[in-house]
Amino acid sequence: MKNLITLLLCTLLVSVHGGFVMGMGTKDGSEQWGYVQVRPKAHMFWWHYKSPYRVEDPSRPWPIILWLQGGPGASGVGIGNFQEIGPLDNFLNPRSSTWLRKADLLFVDNPVGTGYSFVEDDNAYVKTDEEAATDLTTLLRKLFNKNEQLQKSPLYVVAESYGGKYAVTLGLSIVKAMKAGHLKLKFGGVALGDSWISPEDYVFSWGPLLKDLSRLDNNGLAKSNKLAKQIRHQIKAGQFVNATDSWGNLEDVIIAGSNSVDFYNFMLDAANDPLEATATSLQSSKAATSFQKYSTYLGASRKFTPGGDGDVRTLMNGAIKAKLRIIPKNVTWGGQSGNVFASLSGDFMKPRIDEVDELLKNRVNVTVYNGQVDLICATKGTEAWVEKLKWEGLKTFLSLDKKPLYCESDTIVATKGFVRSYKNLHFYWILGAGHFVPVDQPCVTLKMIGDITQSPN
């Protein structure tokens, strides 16, 4: 472990601008990271990994995946990287299923205030998904426009949970910026993993699903449906902050009626979830106290005692912060995340189905994937919002049969999922996976991401 930490600390200064360190990296060039000031007093942190598995194929360029975490306020640099798809796990051991096997990885702490990203003024927090997309587009311009090497690789925006709302608004912002000549890159498409695209459809899925699974009785179902109808009314009336409050009340009803079912894997009780329930996305709580609960979990895996070797918060504020060397001393990883959630409370329950439609209309590749046993963004809810799309190819898409997915590494042939594709819309059903799909089913997910990115490897 000591040798690994020593290696991690062997970094090289890349550039300095205006007295602020803008970027650093490893001596071999395999990693680079830094800050982009996306607006005055708003600083966004990024970390780019170059894949050691890169294959040069002119007909199928090596891709880059931009990973967007959920929350709002969860850190892609910390959670997506060390708990899901990056090269090392949160013990700093190599991850055999890292997505670097199929692409380069770009992690961003988005929106500003998340993870290592920070603001110098409370007025600099974003209040809408569109504002977050504008900041991300600014970051991409800074990274891609003067880097011809990056421009050769198609960029795929892959998101989890609330990150899906960032992904579709960013996707449209990318299309607009490219058409205007303000952004130079190859846009491969977006992938929405267990994404909070239509809050209304998800809250309506919880009660019936849990009733069918014997986790709720008729009384619990009636209470759930009553609150879901209230949320629908509030969304239609544009009362989005009230809808966020009601969402928290509904989660409390679900927790009480199901004896604390795990929102990230409905086959489990919340206390038995092997992955930290926080890290990625939506948390059980009322709006007034939502991040108080959220922050108590953020970064601390339920597998491990907080403060132990596997505690992501300790890792990010300890060894990783020491490695990076450019995180301001007064910035604590995740220290402003509660403010991020609070600032976006008015956008939290807004649907983004129209944005998905607009991406499809612009011929952007859109992939939807969902874990079978997720509750918070249940497949039942995902299928419901997909069926609301106005895209001209939807009827044909829905008429097609699903195709099974397998893992070649399995000793016993078993169905791991299904996929359906038509034109630029693709849907993956991942069996046995909860909210954190790459963690629960790493083999089939790696195969899926290779297909999405058309990776030559």
N, C-alpha and C positions, 0 to 999 in steps of 0.2 A: 504493500500500500504506500509506504514512504517513497519508494522509487517512482511509483505512478504519479504521486503528488508532485515530486520534483520535476518530472517530465512535463506535467501540466503547467508548471510555473515558468517553464522555459519559453518565454514569449518575445515577440519582436515588435517594436513600435513601427506602425505603418505610416501614419500621417498626423500632423498637428495643424490645427487651423484656429486662428484667432485666440491662441492661448489655451484652447480646449483640445484634449486628446480626442480625435475623431475615430480612430480605428487602430486595432492591434491584431496580431495573429501569431500563429506558431511559426517557428523558423522554417519548417518544411512547406509552408504555404497551404497546408491542408485545412486550416481553420482561420477565419477572420471574424472580427466582431468590432462593434463600435456604436457610437451614438449619431443620430441625425436630429438636428434641431428642426422639427417639422413646422413649428411656429414659434414666435417669440415666447420664451419661458416654457416651452414644451419640448421634451427630449425623449426620443424613442430609441430603445436599444435593440440591436439585431445581432445575430450570430449565424454565420454561414459555414457549413461543412462541405468540403469537396470530397466526393466519394472515392475511396481507394479501389472500388470495383468498376470504375468508369470504363466503358467500352466505346471506342471511337467508331462510329458508323454514320457516314454522310447521309444515308437514306433514313436513318432514325437517330436524330441528334440526342445526346445525353440530356435528360431533363433536370429541372430544378423544381423542388416542391417548397412552396411557402406554406408553413403550418400556422394556422390561426386557432388559438385556444378559446374557450368559452368564458363563462362567468355571468355577467361581465366582470372582469377583474382577475381572471386566472392567467397564469404566466405560461406562455408557450415555451420560453427559454428554460423554465424550470420543469413544468409538468410534461408537456409534449416531448421535450428533449430527454429528460432523465427518467421519466416513468413510462414512456410509451414507445417512441420510435427512434430516438437518438442512438449514437454509437455506444454510450455507456449507460448503465442503470444507476440508480441512486446509491449504490455501493461503489460506484466507479469501476464496475466490472464490465467487460465487453458484452454487448447484446447481440446474440446471433441473428435475431430477426430484425435488426435495424433496417430502416428504409433506405439507408445509404447503399444497400445492395441494388437498388433500382434507380436511385437519383441522388443528386446533391440535395442538401437540406438547408433551408433558410428559416430560422426561428426568429420571431419578432414578439417583443412584449408590447402588445396592443390591447386597448388604447393607451395613450400616455397616462402614466400613473400606475400601470400594471407592472408587476415584477420589478425589473431594474429600471424601466422607463419611469420618468418623473416629471412633475411640473413644478415651477417656481412660484406659481400663483394659482389659487383655487379656481379662478375664472378660466383657466386654461384646460380644464377637463372637458372632454367632449360630452355633448348632451344627446346626440343622435348617432345612429349607425352611419348615416351619410357623412357626418363630420369625421368619424373614425376612418371611413374610406378615403376621404380627402387627405388625411394625414398619412395613411399607408401609401397612397399614390405619390405623395411628396417623397416619402422614403424610397420608393421604387425608382423614381426619377433620379435621385441622388446616387443610387447604387448602380443602375443599369445604363443611364444615358451616356456615360463616358467610359463604359467598360464593354468593349466589343466582344470579349470572351463570354461575358454573361449573356449578351444579346444573341449569341449563337444557340443557346439552350432554351427550349420552350419552358415557360413558367406555368406551373399548375398550382392553383390555390386550393389547398386541402384544409378543411375546417372540421371542428368537432363542437357539437352542442351550440351554445350561443354564437360561437365563431362562425356558424353557417350564415347568420345574418350579416356579419362583417363580410363574408366571402362574396355574397351576391351583390351587395352594394359596392364592394371593391371591384368586382368583375365588371360592373357597368361603368365605374369610374375609369378603369383601365381601357375599356373599349372607347370611351369618349376621349381620353387623353391620347390614345394612339391615333385616332382619326384626326385629331387636331395637330398631330405632329409633336406633342409635348412629351411623349414617352416612347422610348425605343426598346422594345422587347418582342419576343414571340409569345403570344398568349395561348397556352394549351387548353385551358378550361378550368372549371371549378369542380370540386368534389365535396359533397355535404354529408358529413358523417354524423348520424344521430343528431340532427340539427334542429334548432328551435325556430323553424321557419314560420309555423302557424300555431302560436300558443293556444288559440281557441280549439283547434283540432286535437291538440295533445290533452288539454284538461278534460275534454269530452271523452277521451279514450280511457282515462284512468279508472273510472268507476266500473263500466261494463267489463273491462279486461280483468280487473281484480275480482269482480263477482264471479266470472267464469273460472277463475283460478282458486276459488274458495277462500280468498283473503278478505273479501268483504261479504257481508250478508245483505239482505234487502234493505235494512235500515241504513247501512253504510252507503249503499248504492243510491238511495233516495237523497241522502244528505249531499253526496258528491254531485249528483246531477243538478240539484238545486243551485249549488254554488257555481257549477259550470255554466248554467243558464244565466246567472247573474253576471259572470265574467263576459259572456257573449254580448249581453245587453250593454255593459260598460265599454267594451271594445267598439261596438257599433256606434255608441254615443260619443266616442272620442275621449272617454274618461280613462285614460291609460294608466295614470297613477293609481286611481281607485281599483282598476283591474289588477294591478300588481299587488295591491293589498289583499284583494279577494283571492288571488293565486296563492298567497301565503296562507290564508285561512283554509283554502281547499287542501293544501298539503297537510295542514294540521289535522283536518278531518280524516284524510287518508291514513295518516300515521296512527291516529287513535283507533280507527275502525279496523285496521289490518294488523294491529299489534306491531307497528314499526317495520312495515315492509321496506326493503331497500329500494330506493328510487332508481338505483343504477343497475339493479339486477333483481327482478321480482321473484326469483327463486330463493332469495335469501332474506333474512332479517337484516336490518341496517347494521346492527352490531357485528355481523359476520362477513361484511364485505371485505374481501382481501385487498382491494385497492382503496386508497383514500377517497372517501366520498366527495371530497371537495374539489379536488384539484381542478377539475375541468369545467364543471358547469354549474347548473342551477342548484341552489341550495334551499332546503326546507326552512322557511321563516317568513314572518310577516315583514312587509316592507320597512316598517319602522325599526325593526331589529334584524333585518335580513342579513346584513353583513356582520353583525355581531356574532351570529352563529357561524356564518360563512368563514370568517377569519379565524375562528377557533380551530377549524379543520385545515385551512389552507396550508399546504406544504407538509402536513404531518400524516404520513401513511398509517392507516389503521393496522397494517401489518406490524408496525414497529412502535416502540415507545417514543413519544416525542422527545427530541433531544438525543436520540440514539443514532447509530451509524446510518440507519435507513431514513432518517428524518430529512425530507427535502428542504424544509426551511433552514435547518442547521447547515445542510450541505451548501445551499445557495448563499447563505450569509457567512460561510466559513471558507472551505477549500476553493469553491468556485469563484467567489468574490476575490479571493487572493490571487487566483490564476488570472483573472481578467484584468486586474490592476487599473482599470479606468472607471470603476464605479465610485462616484463621489462618497466620501466618508459619511456624509449625513444621509445617504440613501440606503434604506433597508429594503431588501427584496420583499415585495408584497406590502410594504408599509403604507402605500397610498391606495391599495386596491379597494378598500371599503368605500372610498370617495368615488372611485370609478363606477361601482355598482349604483351608488346613490345618485350620481349625476345622470345615469342612463335609465333611471326608474320610469321616466315618462316614455321611453321607447321600448322598454322591456317586453311589453305585451303586444307591440305592433307586429302584424304579419308582414312577411316579405315574399308572398306568393307571386305578386305582380313582377317583382324583380327577377324571379326565376323565369317567368314567362318572357320577359324582355331579353334575358340572356339567350334563351332558346330562339327567339325571333332574330337575334343578331348572329345566329349560327355558332354560338359558343358551346363547346361541349360541357354538358352538365351531367354529373354523376351523383346519384343519391345512394348512400349505403346505410344500413341499419342493423343493429344487433337484435337478435331474436328476443332476448329476455330483458331488454331495456324497458323501463317504465317511464321515466321522465320525458323521453322523446320516443315513445312507443311506436313500433312499426305500424300498429293500427292507426295512429294519428298521422304518421308520415304518408301512408297510403291514401288517407283521406284528403290531405292537402294536394298531393300529386294529382288526384282525380279532379281537383278544382282548376287545374291549369287550362288556359284557353289556347294553348299551343296547337297548331293545326295538325300535328302528328299524333296527338294524344290518343285518339280513338284507335288508331292502328297499333300504337304502343301497348295499350291495355288489352288488345285482342291476342297478342302474341303469348305463346307458352314460355314459361321460365325454363332455363337450362341449368342443370345441376353443376355444382363446383366441387372439386376434390383437391386433396393435397397429395402430391407425389411422394412426399416423405413419410406418409402414414404407412405403417406395417399392415393395417387392416383398412381396406377400401371403405370409406364412409362418406356420406354426403355432408359437406361442410357449409353449403350455402346454395343459393340460386342467383341467376342473373337474367335480366331481360334488357334488350337494347333495341332501339329504333332511331335511326338517324343520329341526332346529337343528344339524345336522352338515354341514360343508362341507370338501372336500378339493381343493387346488390342486396340480397337478403343473407345475412351472415348468421348461421345457426350457432347456438350455444354461447353467443356473445351478448354482453350487456352494453352499457353505455360506452365503455372504454374498449372499443372493438379491437384495436391492435394488440391490446394486452390479453384479452380473453381468447382470441383466435389469431395468433401471429402468423401462422403458416398461410392460411387462405387469404388473410389480409395482405400479406406481402405479394402473393400472386395477383390479387386484385389491383394493387397499386401499380404493379408492373404493367398490367393490361391498360389501366387508365392512362398512364404516362407513355405507353408504347415504348417502354424502356428496352434498349437493345440487349440488356443483360438478362 
